Amino acid sequence: MAAVWTAAHLRGGIPLPSRERMREQVRTRLAWMAARTHGQHARGTSIIPFSMHNIDEVLDDLGLNLGPLARARQWLLPVDPRAYRRVTPRMIRRTAATATRESANQPA
């Protein structure tokens, strides 16, 4: 989902906050994770609630999150990647107008 977010950003589909606001968000997130994981939040490769929380935040940024029932399933049952199969096409449709407008403004 981070790749979808990055693609949406590159297509002009995400307004970014100021640098200071972004830095504050990073500081807040790191403190939140450190308090809950005793500084061990970046170890291992398993999908844990922090991962699902991050996916939800990323999709919320894009306005493309899954519905409440699908999100509950992802949190309570083994993660099913198929639940996210429509996210990329929805992002492409949503950012198509912005991407077209920006490419028209590029010098030849």
Distance bins in CASP14 RR format, pairs under 12 A and 6 or more apart:
PFRMAT RR
TARGET T0000
AUTHOR 0000-0000-0000
RMODE 2
METHOD distances of the structure
MODEL  1
1 7 0 0 0 0 0 1 0 0 0 0 0
1 8 0 0 0 0 0 1 0 0 0 0 0
1 47 0 0 0 0 0 1 0 0 0 0 0
1 51 0 0 0 0 1 0 0 0 0 0 0
1 52 0 0 0 0 0 1 0 0 0 0 0
1 53 0 0 0 0 0 1 0 0 0 0 0
1 54 1 0 0 1 0 0 0 0 0 0 0
1 55 1 0 1 0 0 0 0 0 0 0 0
1 56 0 0 0 0 1 0 0 0 0 0 0
1 57 0 0 0 0 1 0 0 0 0 0 0
1 58 1 0 1 0 0 0 0 0 0 0 0
1 59 1 0 0 1 0 0 0 0 0 0 0
1 60 0 0 0 0 0 1 0 0 0 0 0
1 61 0 0 0 0 1 0 0 0 0 0 0
1 62 0 0 0 0 1 0 0 0 0 0 0
1 63 0 0 0 0 0 1 0 0 0 0 0
1 64 0 0 0 0 1 0 0 0 0 0 0
1 65 0 0 0 0 1 0 0 0 0 0 0
1 66 0 0 0 0 0 1 0 0 0 0 0
1 74 0 0 0 0 0 1 0 0 0 0 0
1 79 0 0 0 0 0 1 0 0 0 0 0
1 81 0 0 0 0 0 1 0 0 0 0 0
1 83 0 0 0 0 0 1 0 0 0 0 0
1 84 1 0 0 1 0 0 0 0 0 0 0
1 87 1 0 0 1 0 0 0 0 0 0 0
1 88 0 0 0 0 1 0 0 0 0 0 0
1 91 0 0 0 0 1 0 0 0 0 0 0
2 8 0 0 0 0 0 1 0 0 0 0 0
2 9 0 0 0 0 0 1 0 0 0 0 0
2 51 0 0 0 0 0 1 0 0 0 0 0
2 54 0 0 0 0 1 0 0 0 0 0 0
2 55 0 0 0 0 1 0 0 0 0 0 0
2 57 0 0 0 0 0 1 0 0 0 0 0
2 58 1 0 0 1 0 0 0 0 0 0 0
2 59 0 0 0 0 0 1 0 0 0 0 0
2 61 0 0 0 0 0 1 0 0 0 0 0
2 62 0 0 0 0 0 1 0 0 0 0 0
2 87 0 0 0 0 0 1 0 0 0 0 0
3 9 0 0 0 0 0 1 0 0 0 0 0
3 10 0 0 0 0 0 1 0 0 0 0 0
3 55 0 0 0 0 0 1 0 0 0 0 0
3 58 0 0 0 0 1 0 0 0 0 0 0
3 62 0 0 0 0 0 1 0 0 0 0 0
3 84 0 0 0 0 0 1 0 0 0 0 0
3 87 0 0 0 0 0 1 0 0 0 0 0
3 88 0 0 0 0 1 0 0 0 0 0 0
3 91 0 0 0 0 0 1 0 0 0 0 0
4 10 0 0 0 0 0 1 0 0 0 0 0
4 11 0 0 0 0 0 1 0 0 0 0 0
4 13 0 0 0 0 0 1 0 0 0 0 0
4 14 0 0 0 0 0 1 0 0 0 0 0
4 55 0 0 0 0 0 1 0 0 0 0 0
4 58 1 0 0 1 0 0 0 0 0 0 0
4 59 0 0 0 0 1 0 0 0 0 0 0
4 61 0 0 0 0 0 1 0 0 0 0 0
4 62 1 0 0 1 0 0 0 0 0 0 0
4 63 0 0 0 0 0 1 0 0 0 0 0
4 64 1 0 0 1 0 0 0 0 0 0 0
4 65 0 0 0 0 0 1 0 0 0 0 0
4 84 0 0 0 0 1 0 0 0 0 0 0
4 85 0 0 0 0 0 1 0 0 0 0 0
4 86 0 0 0 0 0 1 0 0 0 0 0
4 87 1 0 1 0 0 0 0 0 0 0 0
4 88 1 0 1 0 0 0 0 0 0 0 0
4 89 0 0 0 0 0 1 0 0 0 0 0
4 90 0 0 0 0 1 0 0 0 0 0 0
4 91 1 0 1 0 0 0 0 0 0 0 0
4 92 0 0 0 0 1 0 0 0 0 0 0
4 94 0 0 0 0 0 1 0 0 0 0 0
4 95 0 0 0 0 0 1 0 0 0 0 0
5 11 0 0 0 0 0 1 0 0 0 0 0
5 12 0 0 0 0 0 1 0 0 0 0 0
5 13 0 0 0 0 1 0 0 0 0 0 0
5 14 1 0 0 1 0 0 0 0 0 0 0
5 16 0 0 0 0 0 1 0 0 0 0 0
5 54 0 0 0 0 0 1 0 0 0 0 0
5 55 0 0 0 0 1 0 0 0 0 0 0
5 57 0 0 0 0 1 0 0 0 0 0 0
5 58 1 0 1 0 0 0 0 0 0 0 0
5 59 0 0 0 0 1 0 0 0 0 0 0
5 60 0 0 0 0 0 1 0 0 0 0 0
5 61 1 0 0 1 0 0 0 0 0 0 0
5 62 1 0 0 1 0 0 0 0 0 0 0
5 63 0 0 0 0 0 1 0 0 0 0 0
5 64 0 0 0 0 1 0 0 0 0 0 0
5 65 0 0 0 0 0 1 0 0 0 0 0
5 87 0 0 0 0 1 0 0 0 0 0 0
5 88 0 0 0 0 0 1 0 0 0 0 0
5 91 0 0 0 0 1 0 0 0 0 0 0
5 95 0 0 0 0 0 1 0 0 0 0 0
6 12 0 0 0 0 0 1 0 0 0 0 0
6 13 0 0 0 0 0 1 0 0 0 0 0
6 14 0 0 0 0 1 0 0 0 0 0 0
6 58 0 0 0 0 1 0 0 0 0 0 0
6 61 0 0 0 0 0 1 0 0 0 0 0
6 62 0 0 0 0 0 1 0 0 0 0 0
6 88 0 0 0 0 0 1 0 0 0 0 0
6 91 0 0 0 0 0 1 0 0 0 0 0
6 95 0 0 0 0 0 1 0 0 0 0 0
7 13 0 0 0 0 1 0 0 0 0 0 0
7 14 0 0 0 0 1 0 0 0 0 0 0
7 58 0 0 0 0 0 1 0 0 0 0 0
7 62 0 0 0 0 1 0 0 0 0 0 0
7 64 0 0 0 0 0 1 0 0 0 0 0
7 87 0 0 0 0 0 1 0 0 0 0 0
7 88 1 0 0 1 0 0 0 0 0 0 0
7 89 0 0 0 0 0 1 0 0 0 0 0
7 90 0 0 0 0 0 1 0 0 0 0 0
7 91 1 0 0 1 0 0 0 0 0 0 0
7 92 0 0 0 0 1 0 0 0 0 0 0
7 94 0 0 0 0 0 1 0 0 0 0 0
7 95 0 0 0 0 1 0 0 0 0 0 0
7 98 0 0 0 0 0 1 0 0 0 0 0
7 99 0 0 0 0 1 0 0 0 0 0 0
8 14 1 0 1 0 0 0 0 0 0 0 0
8 15 0 0 0 0 0 1 0 0 0 0 0
8 16 0 0 0 0 0 1 0 0 0 0 0
8 58 0 0 0 0 1 0 0 0 0 0 0
8 59 0 0 0 0 0 1 0 0 0 0 0
8 61 0 0 0 0 1 0 0 0 0 0 0
8 62 1 0 1 0 0 0 0 0 0 0 0
8 63 0 0 0 0 1 0 0 0 0 0 0
8 64 0 0 0 0 1 0 0 0 0 0 0
8 87 0 0 0 0 1 0 0 0 0 0 0
8 88 0 0 0 0 1 0 0 0 0 0 0
8 90 0 0 0 0 0 1 0 0 0 0 0
8 91 1 0 1 0 0 0 0 0 0 0 0
8 92 0 0 0 0 1 0 0 0 0 0 0
8 93 0 0 0 0 0 1 0 0 0 0 0
8 94 1 0 0 1 0 0 0 0 0 0 0
8 95 1 0 1 0 0 0 0 0 0 0 0
8 96 0 0 0 0 0 1 0 0 0 0 0
8 98 0 0 0 0 1 0 0 0 0 0 0
8 99 0 0 0 0 1 0 0 0 0 0 0
9 15 0 0 0 0 1 0 0 0 0 0 0
9 16 1 0 0 1 0 0 0 0 0 0 0
9 58 0 0 0 0 0 1 0 0 0 0 0
9 61 0 0 0 0 1 0 0 0 0 0 0
9 62 0 0 0 0 1 0 0 0 0 0 0
9 91 0 0 0 0 0 1 0 0 0 0 0
9 95 0 0 0 0 1 0 0 0 0 0 0
9 98 0 0 0 0 0 1 0 0 0 0 0
9 99 0 0 0 0 0 1 0 0 0 0 0
10 16 0 0 0 0 0 1 0 0 0 0 0
10 91 0 0 0 0 0 1 0 0 0 0 0
10 92 0 0 0 0 0 1 0 0 0 0 0
10 95 0 0 0 0 1 0 0 0 0 0 0
10 98 0 0 0 0 0 1 0 0 0 0 0
10 99 0 0 0 0 1 0 0 0 0 0 0
10 102 0 0 0 0 1 0 0 0 0 0 0
10 103 0 0 0 0 0 1 0 0 0 0 0
11 62 0 0 0 0 0 1 0 0 0 0 0
11 88 0 0 0 0 0 1 0 0 0 0 0
11 91 0 0 0 0 1 0 0 0 0 0 0
11 92 1 0 0 1 0 0 0 0 0 0 0
11 93 0 0 0 0 0 1 0 0 0 0 0
11 94 0 0 0 0 1 0 0 0 0 0 0
11 95 1 1 0 0 0 0 0 0 0 0 0
11 96 1 0 0 1 0 0 0 0 0 0 0
11 97 0 0 0 0 1 0 0 0 0 0 0
11 98 1 0 0 1 0 0 0 0 0 0 0
11 99 1 0 1 0 0 0 0 0 0 0 0
11 100 0 0 0 0 1 0 0 0 0 0 0
11 101 0 0 0 0 0 1 0 0 0 0 0
11 102 1 0 0 1 0 0 0 0 0 0 0
11 103 0 0 0 0 1 0 0 0 0 0 0
12 62 0 0 0 0 0 1 0 0 0 0 0
12 91 0 0 0 0 0 1 0 0 0 0 0
12 94 0 0 0 0 0 1 0 0 0 0 0
12 95 1 0 0 1 0 0 0 0 0 0 0
12 96 0 0 0 0 0 1 0 0 0 0 0
12 97 0 0 0 0 0 1 0 0 0 0 0
12 98 1 0 1 0 0 0 0 0 0 0 0
12 99 1 0 0 1 0 0 0 0 0 0 0
12 100 0 0 0 0 0 1 0 0 0 0 0
12 101 0 0 0 0 1 0 0 0 0 0 0
12 102 1 0 0 1 0 0 0 0 0 0 0
12 103 0 0 0 0 0 1 0 0 0 0 0
12 105 0 0 0 0 0 1 0 0 0 0 0
13 61 0 0 0 0 0 1 0 0 0 0 0
13 62 0 0 0 0 1 0 0 0 0 0 0
13 63 0 0 0 0 0 1 0 0 0 0 0
13 64 0 0 0 0 0 1 0 0 0 0 0
13 91 0 0 0 0 1 0 0 0 0 0 0
13 92 0 0 0 0 0 1 0 0 0 0 0
13 93 0 0 0 0 0 1 0 0 0 0 0
13 94 1 0 0 1 0 0 0 0 0 0 0
13 95 1 0 1 0 0 0 0 0 0 0 0
13 96 0 0 0 0 1 0 0 0 0 0 0
13 97 0 0 0 0 1 0 0 0 0 0 0
13 98 1 0 1 0 0 0 0 0 0 0 0
13 99 0 0 0 0 1 0 0 0 0 0 0
13 100 0 0 0 0 0 1 0 0 0 0 0
13 101 0 0 0 0 0 1 0 0 0 0 0
13 102 0 0 0 0 1 0 0 0 0 0 0
14 22 0 0 0 0 0 1 0 0 0 0 0
14 58 0 0 0 0 0 1 0 0 0 0 0
14 59 0 0 0 0 0 1 0 0 0 0 0
14 60 0 0 0 0 0 1 0 0 0 0 0
14 61 1 0 0 1 0 0 0 0 0 0 0
14 62 1 0 0 1 0 0 0 0 0 0 0
14 63 0 0 0 0 1 0 0 0 0 0 0
14 64 0 0 0 0 0 1 0 0 0 0 0
14 91 0 0 0 0 1 0 0 0 0 0 0
14 94 0 0 0 0 0 1 0 0 0 0 0
14 95 0 0 0 0 1 0 0 0 0 0 0
14 98 0 0 0 0 1 0 0 0 0 0 0
15 21 0 0 0 0 0 1 0 0 0 0 0
15 22 0 0 0 0 0 1 0 0 0 0 0
15 61 0 0 0 0 1 0 0 0 0 0 0
15 62 0 0 0 0 0 1 0 0 0 0 0
15 98 0 0 0 0 0 1 0 0 0 0 0
16 22 1 0 0 1 0 0 0 0 0 0 0
16 25 0 0 0 0 0 1 0 0 0 0 0
16 61 0 0 0 0 1 0 0 0 0 0 0
17 23 0 0 0 0 1 0 0 0 0 0 0
17 24 0 0 0 0 1 0 0 0 0 0 0
17 25 1 0 0 1 0 0 0 0 0 0 0
17 26 0 0 0 0 0 1 0 0 0 0 0
17 61 0 0 0 0 0 1 0 0 0 0 0
18 24 0 0 0 0 1 0 0 0 0 0 0
18 25 0 0 0 0 0 1 0 0 0 0 0
19 25 0 0 0 0 0 1 0 0 0 0 0
19 26 0 0 0 0 0 1 0 0 0 0 0
20 26 0 0 0 0 0 1 0 0 0 0 0
20 27 0 0 0 0 0 1 0 0 0 0 0
21 27 0 0 0 0 0 1 0 0 0 0 0
21 28 0 0 0 0 0 1 0 0 0 0 0
22 28 0 0 0 0 0 1 0 0 0 0 0
22 29 0 0 0 0 0 1 0 0 0 0 0
22 61 0 0 0 0 0 1 0 0 0 0 0
23 29 0 0 0 0 0 1 0 0 0 0 0
23 30 0 0 0 0 0 1 0 0 0 0 0
24 30 0 0 0 0 0 1 0 0 0 0 0
24 31 0 0 0 0 0 1 0 0 0 0 0
25 31 0 0 0 0 0 1 0 0 0 0 0
25 32 0 0 0 0 0 1 0 0 0 0 0
25 57 0 0 0 0 0 1 0 0 0 0 0
25 61 0 0 0 0 0 1 0 0 0 0 0
26 32 0 0 0 0 0 1 0 0 0 0 0
26 33 0 0 0 0 0 1 0 0 0 0 0
27 33 0 0 0 0 0 1 0 0 0 0 0
27 34 0 0 0 0 0 1 0 0 0 0 0
28 34 0 0 0 0 0 1 0 0 0 0 0
28 35 0 0 0 0 0 1 0 0 0 0 0
29 35 0 0 0 0 0 1 0 0 0 0 0
29 36 0 0 0 0 0 1 0 0 0 0 0
29 37 0 0 0 0 0 1 0 0 0 0 0
29 41 0 0 0 0 1 0 0 0 0 0 0
29 50 0 0 0 0 1 0 0 0 0 0 0
29 53 0 0 0 0 1 0 0 0 0 0 0
29 54 0 0 0 0 1 0 0 0 0 0 0
29 57 0 0 0 0 1 0 0 0 0 0 0
30 36 0 0 0 0 0 1 0 0 0 0 0
30 37 0 0 0 0 0 1 0 0 0 0 0
30 39 0 0 0 0 1 0 0 0 0 0 0
30 41 0 0 0 0 1 0 0 0 0 0 0
30 42 0 0 0 0 1 0 0 0 0 0 0
30 50 0 0 0 0 0 1 0 0 0 0 0
31 37 0 0 0 0 0 1 0 0 0 0 0
31 39 0 0 0 0 0 1 0 0 0 0 0
31 41 0 0 0 0 0 1 0 0 0 0 0
32 39 0 0 0 0 0 1 0 0 0 0 0
32 41 0 0 0 0 1 0 0 0 0 0 0
32 50 0 0 0 0 1 0 0 0 0 0 0
32 53 0 0 0 0 1 0 0 0 0 0 0
32 54 0 0 0 0 0 1 0 0 0 0 0
32 57 0 0 0 0 0 1 0 0 0 0 0
33 39 1 0 0 1 0 0 0 0 0 0 0
33 40 0 0 0 0 1 0 0 0 0 0 0
33 41 1 0 1 0 0 0 0 0 0 0 0
33 42 0 0 0 0 1 0 0 0 0 0 0
33 43 0 0 0 0 0 1 0 0 0 0 0
33 48 0 0 0 0 0 1 0 0 0 0 0
33 49 0 0 0 0 0 1 0 0 0 0 0
33 50 1 0 0 1 0 0 0 0 0 0 0
33 51 0 0 0 0 0 1 0 0 0 0 0
33 53 0 0 0 0 1 0 0 0 0 0 0
33 54 0 0 0 0 1 0 0 0 0 0 0
34 40 0 0 0 0 1 0 0 0 0 0 0
34 41 1 0 0 1 0 0 0 0 0 0 0
34 42 0 0 0 0 0 1 0 0 0 0 0
34 50 0 0 0 0 0 1 0 0 0 0 0
35 41 0 0 0 0 1 0 0 0 0 0 0
35 50 0 0 0 0 0 1 0 0 0 0 0
36 48 0 0 0 0 0 1 0 0 0 0 0
36 49 0 0 0 0 1 0 0 0 0 0 0
36 50 1 0 0 1 0 0 0 0 0 0 0
36 53 0 0 0 0 0 1 0 0 0 0 0
37 43 0 0 0 0 1 0 0 0 0 0 0
37 44 0 0 0 0 0 1 0 0 0 0 0
37 48 0 0 0 0 1 0 0 0 0 0 0
37 49 0 0 0 0 0 1 0 0 0 0 0
37 50 1 0 0 1 0 0 0 0 0 0 0
39 50 0 0 0 0 0 1 0 0 0 0 0
40 48 0 0 0 0 0 1 0 0 0 0 0
40 50 0 0 0 0 0 1 0 0 0 0 0
41 48 0 0 0 0 1 0 0 0 0 0 0
41 49 0 0 0 0 0 1 0 0 0 0 0
41 50 1 0 0 1 0 0 0 0 0 0 0
41 51 0 0 0 0 0 1 0 0 0 0 0
41 53 0 0 0 0 0 1 0 0 0 0 0
41 54 0 0 0 0 0 1 0 0 0 0 0
42 48 0 0 0 0 0 1 0 0 0 0 0
42 50 0 0 0 0 0 1 0 0 0 0 0
42 51 0 0 0 0 0 1 0 0 0 0 0
43 50 0 0 0 0 0 1 0 0 0 0 0
44 50 0 0 0 0 0 1 0 0 0 0 0
44 51 0 0 0 0 0 1 0 0 0 0 0
45 51 0 0 0 0 1 0 0 0 0 0 0
46 52 0 0 0 0 0 1 0 0 0 0 0
46 78 0 0 0 0 0 1 0 0 0 0 0
46 79 0 0 0 0 0 1 0 0 0 0 0
47 53 0 0 0 0 0 1 0 0 0 0 0
47 54 0 0 0 0 0 1 0 0 0 0 0
47 55 0 0 0 0 1 0 0 0 0 0 0
47 74 0 0 0 0 1 0 0 0 0 0 0
47 75 0 0 0 0 0 1 0 0 0 0 0
47 77 0 0 0 0 0 1 0 0 0 0 0
47 78 0 0 0 0 1 0 0 0 0 0 0
47 79 1 0 1 0 0 0 0 0 0 0 0
47 80 0 0 0 0 0 1 0 0 0 0 0
47 81 0 0 0 0 0 1 0 0 0 0 0
48 54 0 0 0 0 1 0 0 0 0 0 0
48 55 0 0 0 0 0 1 0 0 0 0 0
48 75 0 0 0 0 0 1 0 0 0 0 0
48 79 0 0 0 0 0 1 0 0 0 0 0
49 55 0 0 0 0 0 1 0 0 0 0 0
49 56 0 0 0 0 0 1 0 0 0 0 0
49 74 0 0 0 0 0 1 0 0 0 0 0
49 75 1 0 0 1 0 0 0 0 0 0 0
49 76 0 0 0 0 0 1 0 0 0 0 0
49 79 0 0 0 0 0 1 0 0 0 0 0
50 56 0 0 0 0 0 1 0 0 0 0 0
50 57 0 0 0 0 0 1 0 0 0 0 0
50 75 0 0 0 0 0 1 0 0 0 0 0
51 57 0 0 0 0 0 1 0 0 0 0 0
51 58 0 0 0 0 0 1 0 0 0 0 0
51 74 0 0 0 0 0 1 0 0 0 0 0
51 75 0 0 0 0 0 1 0 0 0 0 0
51 79 0 0 0 0 1 0 0 0 0 0 0
52 58 0 0 0 0 0 1 0 0 0 0 0
52 59 0 0 0 0 0 1 0 0 0 0 0
52 65 0 0 0 0 0 1 0 0 0 0 0
52 66 0 0 0 0 0 1 0 0 0 0 0
52 70 0 0 0 0 0 1 0 0 0 0 0
52 71 0 0 0 0 1 0 0 0 0 0 0
52 72 0 0 0 0 0 1 0 0 0 0 0
52 73 0 0 0 0 0 1 0 0 0 0 0
52 74 1 0 1 0 0 0 0 0 0 0 0
52 75 1 0 1 0 0 0 0 0 0 0 0
52 76 0 0 0 0 0 1 0 0 0 0 0
52 77 0 0 0 0 0 1 0 0 0 0 0
52 78 0 0 0 0 0 1 0 0 0 0 0
52 79 1 0 0 1 0 0 0 0 0 0 0
52 80 0 0 0 0 0 1 0 0 0 0 0
52 83 0 0 0 0 0 1 0 0 0 0 0
52 84 0 0 0 0 0 1 0 0 0 0 0
53 59 0 0 0 0 0 1 0 0 0 0 0
53 60 0 0 0 0 0 1 0 0 0 0 0
53 65 0 0 0 0 0 1 0 0 0 0 0
53 71 0 0 0 0 0 1 0 0 0 0 0
53 74 0 0 0 0 0 1 0 0 0 0 0
53 75 0 0 0 0 1 0 0 0 0 0 0
54 60 0 0 0 0 0 1 0 0 0 0 0
54 61 0 0 0 0 0 1 0 0 0 0 0
55 61 0 0 0 0 0 1 0 0 0 0 0
55 62 0 0 0 0 0 1 0 0 0 0 0
55 64 0 0 0 0 0 1 0 0 0 0 0
55 65 0 0 0 0 1 0 0 0 0 0 0
55 66 0 0 0 0 1 0 0 0 0 0 0
55 70 0 0 0 0 0 1 0 0 0 0 0
55 71 0 0 0 0 1 0 0 0 0 0 0
55 74 1 0 0 1 0 0 0 0 0 0 0
55 75 0 0 0 0 0 1 0 0 0 0 0
55 79 0 0 0 0 1 0 0 0 0 0 0
55 81 0 0 0 0 0 1 0 0 0 0 0
55 83 0 0 0 0 0 1 0 0 0 0 0
55 84 0 0 0 0 1 0 0 0 0 0 0
55 87 0 0 0 0 1 0 0 0 0 0 0
56 62 0 0 0 0 0 1 0 0 0 0 0
56 63 0 0 0 0 0 1 0 0 0 0 0
56 64 0 0 0 0 0 1 0 0 0 0 0
56 65 1 0 0 1 0 0 0 0 0 0 0
56 66 0 0 0 0 1 0 0 0 0 0 0
56 67 0 0 0 0 0 1 0 0 0 0 0
56 68 0 0 0 0 0 1 0 0 0 0 0
56 70 0 0 0 0 0 1 0 0 0 0 0
56 71 1 0 0 1 0 0 0 0 0 0 0
56 72 0 0 0 0 0 1 0 0 0 0 0
56 74 0 0 0 0 1 0 0 0 0 0 0
56 75 0 0 0 0 1 0 0 0 0 0 0
56 84 0 0 0 0 0 1 0 0 0 0 0
56 87 0 0 0 0 0 1 0 0 0 0 0
57 63 0 0 0 0 0 1 0 0 0 0 0
57 64 0 0 0 0 0 1 0 0 0 0 0
57 65 0 0 0 0 1 0 0 0 0 0 0
57 71 0 0 0 0 0 1 0 0 0 0 0
58 64 0 0 0 0 1 0 0 0 0 0 0
58 65 0 0 0 0 1 0 0 0 0 0 0
58 66 0 0 0 0 0 1 0 0 0 0 0
58 84 0 0 0 0 0 1 0 0 0 0 0
58 87 0 0 0 0 1 0 0 0 0 0 0
58 91 0 0 0 0 0 1 0 0 0 0 0
59 65 1 1 0 0 0 0 0 0 0 0 0
59 66 1 0 0 1 0 0 0 0 0 0 0
59 67 0 0 0 0 1 0 0 0 0 0 0
59 70 0 0 0 0 0 1 0 0 0 0 0
59 71 0 0 0 0 1 0 0 0 0 0 0
59 74 0 0 0 0 0 1 0 0 0 0 0
59 83 0 0 0 0 0 1 0 0 0 0 0
59 84 0 0 0 0 1 0 0 0 0 0 0
59 86 0 0 0 0 0 1 0 0 0 0 0
59 87 1 0 0 1 0 0 0 0 0 0 0
59 88 0 0 0 0 0 1 0 0 0 0 0
59 90 0 0 0 0 1 0 0 0 0 0 0
59 91 0 0 0 0 1 0 0 0 0 0 0
60 66 0 0 0 0 0 1 0 0 0 0 0
60 67 0 0 0 0 0 1 0 0 0 0 0
60 71 0 0 0 0 0 1 0 0 0 0 0
61 91 0 0 0 0 0 1 0 0 0 0 0
62 84 0 0 0 0 0 1 0 0 0 0 0
62 87 1 0 0 1 0 0 0 0 0 0 0
62 88 0 0 0 0 0 1 0 0 0 0 0
62 90 0 0 0 0 1 0 0 0 0 0 0
62 91 1 0 0 1 0 0 0 0 0 0 0
62 92 0 0 0 0 0 1 0 0 0 0 0
62 93 0 0 0 0 0 1 0 0 0 0 0
62 94 1 0 0 1 0 0 0 0 0 0 0
62 95 0 0 0 0 1 0 0 0 0 0 0
63 87 0 0 0 0 1 0 0 0 0 0 0
63 90 0 0 0 0 1 0 0 0 0 0 0
63 91 0 0 0 0 1 0 0 0 0 0 0
63 94 0 0 0 0 1 0 0 0 0 0 0
63 95 0 0 0 0 0 1 0 0 0 0 0
64 84 0 0 0 0 1 0 0 0 0 0 0
64 86 0 0 0 0 1 0 0 0 0 0 0
64 87 1 0 1 0 0 0 0 0 0 0 0
64 88 0 0 0 0 1 0 0 0 0 0 0
64 89 0 0 0 0 0 1 0 0 0 0 0
64 90 1 0 1 0 0 0 0 0 0 0 0
64 91 1 0 1 0 0 0 0 0 0 0 0
64 92 0 0 0 0 0 1 0 0 0 0 0
64 93 0 0 0 0 0 1 0 0 0 0 0
64 94 1 0 0 1 0 0 0 0 0 0 0
64 95 0 0 0 0 0 1 0 0 0 0 0
65 71 1 0 0 1 0 0 0 0 0 0 0
65 74 0 0 0 0 0 1 0 0 0 0 0
65 83 0 0 0 0 0 1 0 0 0 0 0
65 84 0 0 0 0 0 1 0 0 0 0 0
65 86 0 0 0 0 0 1 0 0 0 0 0
65 87 0 0 0 0 1 0 0 0 0 0 0
65 90 0 0 0 0 0 1 0 0 0 0 0
65 91 0 0 0 0 0 1 0 0 0 0 0
66 72 0 0 0 0 1 0 0 0 0 0 0
66 73 0 0 0 0 1 0 0 0 0 0 0
66 74 1 0 0 1 0 0 0 0 0 0 0
66 75 0 0 0 0 0 1 0 0 0 0 0
66 79 0 0 0 0 0 1 0 0 0 0 0
66 80 0 0 0 0 0 1 0 0 0 0 0
66 81 0 0 0 0 0 1 0 0 0 0 0
66 82 0 0 0 0 0 1 0 0 0 0 0
66 83 1 0 0 1 0 0 0 0 0 0 0
66 84 1 0 0 1 0 0 0 0 0 0 0
66 85 0 0 0 0 0 1 0 0 0 0 0
66 86 0 0 0 0 1 0 0 0 0 0 0
66 87 0 0 0 0 1 0 0 0 0 0 0
66 90 0 0 0 0 0 1 0 0 0 0 0
67 73 0 0 0 0 1 0 0 0 0 0 0
67 74 0 0 0 0 1 0 0 0 0 0 0
67 75 0 0 0 0 0 1 0 0 0 0 0
67 83 0 0 0 0 1 0 0 0 0 0 0
67 84 0 0 0 0 0 1 0 0 0 0 0
67 86 0 0 0 0 0 1 0 0 0 0 0
67 87 0 0 0 0 0 1 0 0 0 0 0
68 74 0 0 0 0 0 1 0 0 0 0 0
68 75 0 0 0 0 0 1 0 0 0 0 0
69 75 0 0 0 0 0 1 0 0 0 0 0
69 76 0 0 0 0 0 1 0 0 0 0 0
69 77 0 0 0 0 0 1 0 0 0 0 0
69 83 0 0 0 0 0 1 0 0 0 0 0
70 76 0 0 0 0 0 1 0 0 0 0 0
70 77 0 0 0 0 0 1 0 0 0 0 0
70 79 0 0 0 0 0 1 0 0 0 0 0
70 80 0 0 0 0 1 0 0 0 0 0 0
70 82 0 0 0 0 0 1 0 0 0 0 0
70 83 1 0 1 0 0 0 0 0 0 0 0
70 84 0 0 0 0 1 0 0 0 0 0 0
70 85 0 0 0 0 0 1 0 0 0 0 0
70 86 0 0 0 0 0 1 0 0 0 0 0
70 87 0 0 0 0 0 1 0 0 0 0 0
71 77 0 0 0 0 0 1 0 0 0 0 0
71 79 0 0 0 0 0 1 0 0 0 0 0
71 80 0 0 0 0 0 1 0 0 0 0 0
71 83 0 0 0 0 1 0 0 0 0 0 0
71 84 0 0 0 0 0 1 0 0 0 0 0
72 83 0 0 0 0 0 1 0 0 0 0 0
73 79 0 0 0 0 1 0 0 0 0 0 0
73 80 1 0 0 1 0 0 0 0 0 0 0
73 82 0 0 0 0 0 1 0 0 0 0 0
73 83 1 0 0 1 0 0 0 0 0 0 0
73 84 0 0 0 0 0 1 0 0 0 0 0
74 80 1 0 0 1 0 0 0 0 0 0 0
74 81 0 0 0 0 1 0 0 0 0 0 0
74 82 0 0 0 0 0 1 0 0 0 0 0
74 83 1 0 0 1 0 0 0 0 0 0 0
74 84 0 0 0 0 1 0 0 0 0 0 0
75 83 0 0 0 0 0 1 0 0 0 0 0
77 83 0 0 0 0 0 1 0 0 0 0 0
81 87 0 0 0 0 0 1 0 0 0 0 0
81 88 0 0 0 0 0 1 0 0 0 0 0
84 90 0 0 0 0 0 1 0 0 0 0 0
84 91 0 0 0 0 0 1 0 0 0 0 0
86 92 0 0 0 0 0 1 0 0 0 0 0
86 93 0 0 0 0 0 1 0 0 0 0 0
86 94 0 0 0 0 0 1 0 0 0 0 0
87 93 0 0 0 0 0 1 0 0 0 0 0
87 94 0 0 0 0 0 1 0 0 0 0 0
88 94 0 0 0 0 0 1 0 0 0 0 0
88 95 0 0 0 0 0 1 0 0 0 0 0
89 95 0 0 0 0 0 1 0 0 0 0 0
89 96 0 0 0 0 0 1 0 0 0 0 0
90 96 0 0 0 0 0 1 0 0 0 0 0
91 98 0 0 0 0 0 1 0 0 0 0 0
91 99 0 0 0 0 0 1 0 0 0 0 0
92 98 0 0 0 0 0 1 0 0 0 0 0
92 99 0 0 0 0 1 0 0 0 0 0 0
92 100 0 0 0 0 0 1 0 0 0 0 0
93 99 0 0 0 0 0 1 0 0 0 0 0
93 100 0 0 0 0 0 1 0 0 0 0 0
95 101 0 0 0 0 0 1 0 0 0 0 0
95 102 0 0 0 0 1 0 0 0 0 0 0
95 103 0 0 0 0 0 1 0 0 0 0 0
96 102 0 0 0 0 0 1 0 0 0 0 0
96 103 0 0 0 0 0 1 0 0 0 0 0
97 103 0 0 0 0 0 1 0 0 0 0 0
97 104 0 0 0 0 0 1 0 0 0 0 0
98 104 0 0 0 0 0 1 0 0 0 0 0
98 105 0 0 0 0 0 1 0 0 0 0 0
99 105 0 0 0 0 0 1 0 0 0 0 0
99 106 0 0 0 0 0 1 0 0 0 0 0
100 106 0 0 0 0 0 1 0 0 0 0 0
END
